[in-house]
Amino acid sequence: MNTRLKLNSVICALLLGPLLFAQYTDVINSNRPGASQSAFSVGTNVLQFEIGPYLMNEKRNPYPSYDSKGFGIDFAAHYGFFKEALEVNIQGTYQSDSKTYNFNVPVESSRSNFKNLNLGVKYLVYDPNKNKEETVNVYSYHANQGFKWRDIVPAIALSTGVNFDTKNNPYTANGVEGLSYRAALITQNNFDGGWVFVTNLMMDRISSNQQDFHYILTLTHSFNPKWVVFAEKHGIKSDFYSDNLMRFGAGYLLNKDLQFDSAVTLNFKDTPSILDINFGVSYRLDRHRDPIKNNDNISAKSKRKRMNRSRKKSKKKKVKNFD
């Protein structure tokens, strides 16, 4: 019976352990392969890189009809500093493609530029699990996997940043150049069983001639510590471009600091129809150190005092025995 209780305790600790640490995790926590941002930062003194080359294919049937093929690369770098809840990041997408317009005589054109380039910060405003200890039932595995009302309350983060667009960028509306701004509200629910639900509500290119509203809903499920799959809905609304994108993909954790992933992006319209396939990698340089709490210092000092007292007592006993 004691052996069974010990085994249940170990299992519960492994399952509930990630919920006790709001920011830093022992393994890399990448935003890839989806387009949404997690509510949590990478942790202090952690530098994380995310990069993903992709192949794209667009077709437009109504006038003007065209076929477009090319490649691009998504990239991001995140760094946590000062506080566990804070990170600074740079994110962007560079694309190069060629279009063939289907007039009486085919006309080809090519373009290449940054579709977006943003420098921003993210801050975790609210974490429902902060300073709350999880009660573990060592007698029942299923009791610990049951529904908890607290899971409904999401973690909430705010993100803001500055965009930079070059003059005559073929991926933006006419007149969009220089600096514009981005603001986002991010929520995240971590459910039992390896399920995570993330929402992003974002206004992009604020103060420019092209203000975009984005909403991203991402559902992720981890089957085991190595494999994770996801499905994502990405809506875009602006006077320049509107779309409803779907993404599906998976990620594989090679080690605690390195993840590989792949995903497919598509939509359900022909103005234009989209099919993108990407392959990505995420890697982090981990220099994180857990802060030493005052209680820990006190307990360490008290342990040393007790050890010193016990040593003195043992020396006195030895002297008496020798006498």
Helices and strands as residue ranges (DSSP letters): H 2-16, G 17-20, E 46-60, E 66-80, E 86-101, E 107-126, H 141-144, G 149-152, E 155-165, E 178-191, E 195-206, E 212-222, E 227-237, E 243-255, E 258-267, E 273-286, H 294-322
